[in-house]
Amino acid sequence: MQLVFATNNLNKLKEVQTLVPSHIKLLSLADIGCKEDIPETQNTIEGNAIQKAEYLKNNYGYDCFADDTGLEVEALNGEPGVYSARYAGEQRNAEDNMDKLLEHLKPHQNRIAQFKTVIALHLNGKLHTFTGICEGEITSTKHGDKGFGYDPIFKAKGYDKTFAEISLEEKNNIGHRGKAIKQLIEFLSV
């Protein structure tokens, strides 16, 4: 089986490639000659994932899957949510995003947060979605140099280290994207 993963994020691609079994050949956007930014104009994480998968299927014809992920912080009414990648602006800078989030959380004692990933799979003319959630909390300072995005300030529930301090294998076992990918793989294996 061959599937295109609709992402330009090389970190995400690497993370997902470690989870997908060898009988599924994963193609990147570069592999199919897709150089444009795929639109993400929906106001929900689910909506963006579906929009990206449909865009790729309609414009390139491949069976594919796309994901969208957001960090939802309870004290900030779910912010940054669907705007996680561009929380501090269109430059999509992880350091700026973390700094803005930490600044907004200063007056709050409640640090509860969750990462949410939705995967939209376009396969044989049908659309399917899979959702992975990882509950945790936002730290008050950055820790670790692994991972990407908000990983240096997110600790999963029951863990004393941030996502940026644990191995990719451990993150995939407990993380939101890993949970959603496992559902996708189970669906494809039936």
N, C-alpha and C positions, 0 to 999 in steps of 0.2 A: 504494500500500500504506500502511496505517495501523497503527502499533504504539504501545503504551503503554510508556514507560520507567518502571519501578517504583522511583522514588527520590523522596525529599523533599529531597535534597541539591542545591541550586541550582547549586553549583560543578560537580558531576558532570554535571548536565543540560546546562550551558553547554559543557562539555568535549566531551560526546558529540554535541551538536547540530552542532558544527563538523566532525564526521567523517561524519555520515550524509548520503548523497546526497539531493537535493531530491525524488526520486520516492518517498521514504519519509517520510510525514508522522509526525513524532514528537509524541506526546501525553504530557503530564506527568500525575502523579497528580491535581493540581489541576484539569486539563482534564476529568477524568472524575468529579470530585466525591469522590475518595478522600481523606479527611482523617485517617484513623486511621494509627497507626504499624503498618506491616506487620511481623509477627513475624520475628525472627531468632534462633531458639533452637537451631539446630544447632551441632554442635561442629567443623564444617569450613567452609571458605570456600565450597566447592562446595555443601554442604548448605544454607547460608543463601541462596545465589543461587536454588537450585531451590525452596526453601520460599517465597521471595518471589514468584517467577513463578507458582507453583501457587496461592498465596493470591489473587493478582490475577485469574487466569483463573477460579478457582472462585467468587469473590465478585463479580466484575464482568463476566466473560464476554469480555473483550477478548484478542485476540492481544497478547502482551507479551513484554518481556524485563526481567530484573533482573540486577543484578550484586552481587557482594560482593568486597571487596578487603581484603587484609591485608598487613602488612609483616612479613616473617619474617627474624629476626636470628639468624645462625648461632651466635654465642657464647651466646645466650640460649635455645638449643634451639628455635628457631622462634618465640619470643615477639616481639611481642605477637600475631601471627597473626590468628586469627579474632576476637580481642578488641581489635584495633587501635583501633577508634573509641572504645572505653570502657576503654582500658588503665589510665587513672588514675582511673576512676570513671564512674558513670552520667551525670554531667554532660556527657560527651563533648566535653571541652575540648581542642583541639589543642595549646595551649601546655602544659597539664598533662601530656598524653600524651608530648610531646617531652621535657619536663623529666624525667619518670620514666624514660624510655628512656635518656636521656643519663646519668642517675645510675646506672642498673643496668649501663651499659657501662663506667663509670669503671675498674673493675679489669681490664678485658679489652683486649688489644691487637688482637684479631681484630674488625674492624668490618664484615665481609662481611654483606650483607643482600640481600634481594630483595623487590620488590613483586610480588604475585600477584593477578590479577583473574580471576574466573570469571563468565561471562555465561551465564545460563540463558534460553533462548528457548522460549516456548510458542507454537507456530504450527500452526494447522489440527489441533489435538488431539494434537500430538506435541511432545516435549521434546527439545531439543538443547542441548549445552553447548560453550563456547569458552573457552580459557584463554590468558591473556597474562602473561608473566613479564618483569620488567626486573631484571637483576642489577646490583648496585652495592655501595655502602658507606655507613655512617653517619658523618657528620662529627662532630667533637668539639664544635662550636658551631653555632648557627643562622646561616644566610646567605640573604639575599633576602627579598622581600616579595610575590612572585607565588605562585600556586598555593594549595594548602590542605593541611590535615592535616600529614603528616610531610615535606612537600616541602622546608622549609628545612634539613633535616638529612640528606637523601638525595641522593647523587651517583651517577648511572648510570655503569656501567663504561665507562671510556674518556673520561669527561668530567671537567672540572675545576670545574664549577659545579653547584650543587644544582638540583633541580627548581624551587625558588623563585626562581632567578636566570635561568632561560631562558624563552623565549616559550612560550605555550600551543601554538603550531604545532610547535615543536621537541619539546616534551614529548609531544605526541600521536604524533609520528613514532617516538620511541624508547621511550615508556612502556608499561607493562603494560596499562592500559585501552585505549590506542590499538591495541595489538596484538590484544587480544581483540575490539574493535569491528571492526577490519579483517577478522578471520575471520568475524564475524557478517555483515558487509556482503557479503563474497564468497559466503557461503552463500545469502543472500537474492537475490543477483544471478544465480544459476544457473537 
